[in-house]
Amino acid sequence: MSRRLLWVGDAVYPLHNVARVHTFDLKPKRMEAFNDFLKWTGITVMVFVVVQVINENSSSYSSQDDSAQVVWVLGVAVVLGLLLHLLKVWTSPDEYVMAIEIASGSTALVTLPDRSQLRQLVHYIVHAIENPEAEFQVRVESLHVNPRNYQFGDTVNMYGGLNNTGMVKK
């Protein structure tokens, strides 16, 4: 049985399939969350206004009052939910992450509270890849944050033609 395996949580990666190991800062998508908040709050307000206009044109005054209250409660609830999501993303801390990219294209993300531990882990993995006789054992858990709320990796902008590449670090 081969001992050249890398365990990340319950996932197992053969060391010979590891294409790249690196660390980076995983930052919450704060501006995207703010833009989403503005967009969905605007849509909620527009729907609220349309429903109010339709409600005022209805014939029954008693149903107008009841439906107006329901619309107000729903509108306020939606905006409060959007605000809570915005605050959650804005208060999320930056995470220091080690990414283990596999030749097949999958990536394992690992986070630890101490940056130096992650850097040391990268060195252990590289040493094990370069020295097949080397053995080490470390138990870490995979990333515990919601990656949808974070921006990670490089952003590459390519504008037509051959040999045009560009890297934009965010």
C-alpha positions as a Python dict, from the first residue, in 0.01 Angstrom:
ca = {
    (1, 'M'): (0, 0, 0),
    (2, 'S'): (133, 343, -94),
    (3, 'R'): (204, 589, 185),
    (4, 'R'): (230, 875, -61),
    (5, 'L'): (-116, 1006, 12),
    (6, 'L'): (-230, 1347, 128),
    (7, 'W'): (-539, 1348, 350),
    (8, 'V'): (-743, 1668, 377),
    (9, 'G'): (-1036, 1604, 606),
    (10, 'D'): (-1190, 1286, 464),
    (11, 'A'): (-1051, 1341, 113),
    (12, 'V'): (-738, 1160, -7),
    (13, 'Y'): (-503, 1289, -278),
    (14, 'P'): (-208, 1090, -418),
    (15, 'L'): (102, 1309, -387),
    (16, 'H'): (209, 1232, -743),
    (17, 'N'): (-114, 1402, -865),
    (18, 'V'): (-52, 1729, -679),
    (19, 'A'): (7, 1998, -944),
    (20, 'R'): (48, 2303, -720),
    (21, 'V'): (43, 2396, -352),
    (22, 'H'): (25, 2760, -249),
    (23, 'T'): (-108, 2994, 16),
    (24, 'F'): (-311, 3310, -29),
    (25, 'D'): (-550, 3547, 146),
    (26, 'L'): (-916, 3462, 96),
    (27, 'K'): (-1109, 3787, 116),
    (28, 'P'): (-1487, 3823, 148),
    (29, 'K'): (-1662, 3968, -156),
    (30, 'R'): (-1760, 4283, 31),
    (31, 'M'): (-1827, 4513, -267),
    (32, 'E'): (-2024, 4241, -445),
    (33, 'A'): (-2236, 4197, -131),
    (34, 'F'): (-2293, 4574, -112),
    (35, 'N'): (-2392, 4592, -480),
    (36, 'D'): (-2630, 4295, -434),
    (37, 'F'): (-2781, 4469, -131),
    (38, 'L'): (-2844, 4786, -331),
    (39, 'K'): (-2982, 4595, -630),
    (40, 'W'): (-3222, 4376, -432),
    (41, 'T'): (-3331, 4659, -204),
    (42, 'G'): (-3411, 4866, -514),
    (43, 'I'): (-3608, 4579, -667),
    (44, 'T'): (-3796, 4532, -339),
    (45, 'V'): (-3884, 4903, -323),
    (46, 'M'): (-4003, 4901, -687),
    (47, 'V'): (-4223, 4596, -625),
    (48, 'F'): (-4355, 4761, -310),
    (49, 'V'): (-4450, 5077, -502),
    (50, 'V'): (-4617, 4878, -783),
    (51, 'V'): (-4819, 4672, -536),
    (52, 'Q'): (-4920, 4987, -347),
    (53, 'V'): (-5038, 5154, -669),
    (54, 'I'): (-5235, 4844, -768),
    (55, 'N'): (-5378, 4822, -416),
    (56, 'E'): (-5495, 5186, -420),
    (57, 'N'): (-5680, 5125, -746),
    (58, 'S'): (-5874, 4829, -606),
    (59, 'S'): (-6239, 4883, -516),
    (60, 'S'): (-6257, 4756, -156),
    (61, 'Y'): (-6116, 4992, 110),
    (62, 'S'): (-6105, 4730, 388),
    (63, 'S'): (-5896, 4494, 176),
    (64, 'Q'): (-5665, 4785, 88),
    (65, 'D'): (-5567, 4835, 451),
    (66, 'D'): (-5507, 4463, 512),
    (67, 'S'): (-5302, 4409, 198),
    (68, 'A'): (-5106, 4732, 256),
    (69, 'Q'): (-4999, 4604, 598),
    (70, 'V'): (-4896, 4268, 453),
    (71, 'V'): (-4694, 4438, 180),
    (72, 'W'): (-4522, 4663, 436),
    (73, 'V'): (-4432, 4367, 658),
    (74, 'L'): (-4299, 4164, 364),
    (75, 'G'): (-4100, 4457, 227),
    (76, 'V'): (-3942, 4535, 564),
    (77, 'A'): (-3865, 4163, 621),
    (78, 'V'): (-3692, 4132, 283),
    (79, 'V'): (-3482, 4446, 337),
    (80, 'L'): (-3386, 4330, 689),
    (81, 'G'): (-3282, 3991, 549),
    (82, 'L'): (-3071, 4163, 283),
    (83, 'L'): (-2914, 4386, 547),
    (84, 'L'): (-2829, 4087, 768),
    (85, 'H'): (-2662, 3912, 474),
    (86, 'L'): (-2464, 4227, 394),
    (87, 'L'): (-2347, 4259, 756),
    (88, 'K'): (-2251, 3891, 766),
    (89, 'V'): (-2027, 3925, 460),
    (90, 'W'): (-1881, 4261, 570),
    (91, 'T'): (-1791, 4129, 915),
    (92, 'S'): (-1643, 3803, 782),
    (93, 'P'): (-1268, 3800, 842),
    (94, 'D'): (-1005, 3746, 577),
    (95, 'E'): (-887, 3384, 584),
    (96, 'Y'): (-534, 3263, 517),
    (97, 'V'): (-569, 2955, 298),
    (98, 'M'): (-352, 2682, 151),
    (99, 'A'): (-477, 2553, -183),
    (100, 'I'): (-378, 2208, -305),
    (101, 'E'): (-447, 2182, -675),
    (102, 'I'): (-466, 1836, -829),
    (103, 'A'): (-376, 1751, -1190),
    (104, 'S'): (-740, 1658, -1256),
    (105, 'G'): (-843, 2016, -1184),
    (106, 'S'): (-990, 1979, -835),
    (107, 'T'): (-868, 2193, -548),
    (108, 'A'): (-861, 2134, -175),
    (109, 'L'): (-868, 2443, 46),
    (110, 'V'): (-721, 2426, 397),
    (111, 'T'): (-723, 2697, 661),
    (112, 'L'): (-551, 2721, 997),
    (113, 'P'): (-549, 3011, 1242),
    (114, 'D'): (-169, 3043, 1221),
    (115, 'R'): (-13, 3149, 889),
    (116, 'S'): (324, 3001, 979),
    (117, 'Q'): (164, 2657, 1026),
    (118, 'L'): (19, 2671, 675),
    (119, 'R'): (351, 2782, 529),
    (120, 'Q'): (525, 2496, 711),
    (121, 'L'): (262, 2255, 579),
    (122, 'V'): (334, 2370, 223),
    (123, 'H'): (704, 2300, 281),
    (124, 'Y'): (625, 1952, 418),
    (125, 'I'): (412, 1868, 114),
    (126, 'V'): (673, 1997, -131),
    (127, 'H'): (943, 1802, 53),
    (128, 'A'): (731, 1484, 36),
    (129, 'I'): (673, 1534, -338),
    (130, 'E'): (1043, 1589, -406),
    (131, 'N'): (1157, 1305, -177),
    (132, 'P'): (944, 992, -229),
    (133, 'E'): (1109, 821, 72),
    (134, 'A'): (1004, 1104, 306),
    (135, 'E'): (710, 1052, 539),
    (136, 'F'): (510, 1299, 740),
    (137, 'Q'): (168, 1300, 897),
    (138, 'V'): (-45, 1604, 975),
    (139, 'R'): (-420, 1607, 1033),
    (140, 'V'): (-598, 1920, 910),
    (141, 'E'): (-957, 1995, 826),
    (142, 'S'): (-1077, 2145, 500),
    (143, 'L'): (-1197, 2502, 461),
    (144, 'H'): (-1484, 2591, 692),
    (145, 'V'): (-1597, 2918, 535),
    (146, 'N'): (-1858, 2965, 267),
    (147, 'P'): (-1655, 3008, -55),
    (148, 'R'): (-1947, 3182, -229),
    (149, 'N'): (-1887, 3484, -5),
    (150, 'Y'): (-1517, 3502, -86),
    (151, 'Q'): (-1301, 3605, -381),
    (152, 'F'): (-1003, 3378, -429),
    (153, 'G'): (-749, 3298, -694),
    (154, 'D'): (-612, 3508, -973),
    (155, 'T'): (-827, 3705, -1212),
    (156, 'V'): (-693, 3679, -1567),
    (157, 'N'): (-799, 3930, -1830),
    (158, 'M'): (-725, 3837, -2191),
    (159, 'Y'): (-798, 4076, -2472),
    (160, 'G'): (-788, 3919, -2817),
    (161, 'G'): (-490, 3820, -3027),
    (162, 'L'): (-213, 3576, -2952),
    (163, 'N'): (30, 3596, -2661),
    (164, 'N'): (-178, 3854, -2473),
    (165, 'T'): (-204, 3765, -2107),
    (166, 'G'): (-253, 3974, -1799),
    (167, 'M'): (-286, 3910, -1429),
    (168, 'V'): (-491, 4133, -1202),
    (169, 'K'): (-440, 4070, -831),
    (170, 'K'): (-738, 4167, -616),
}
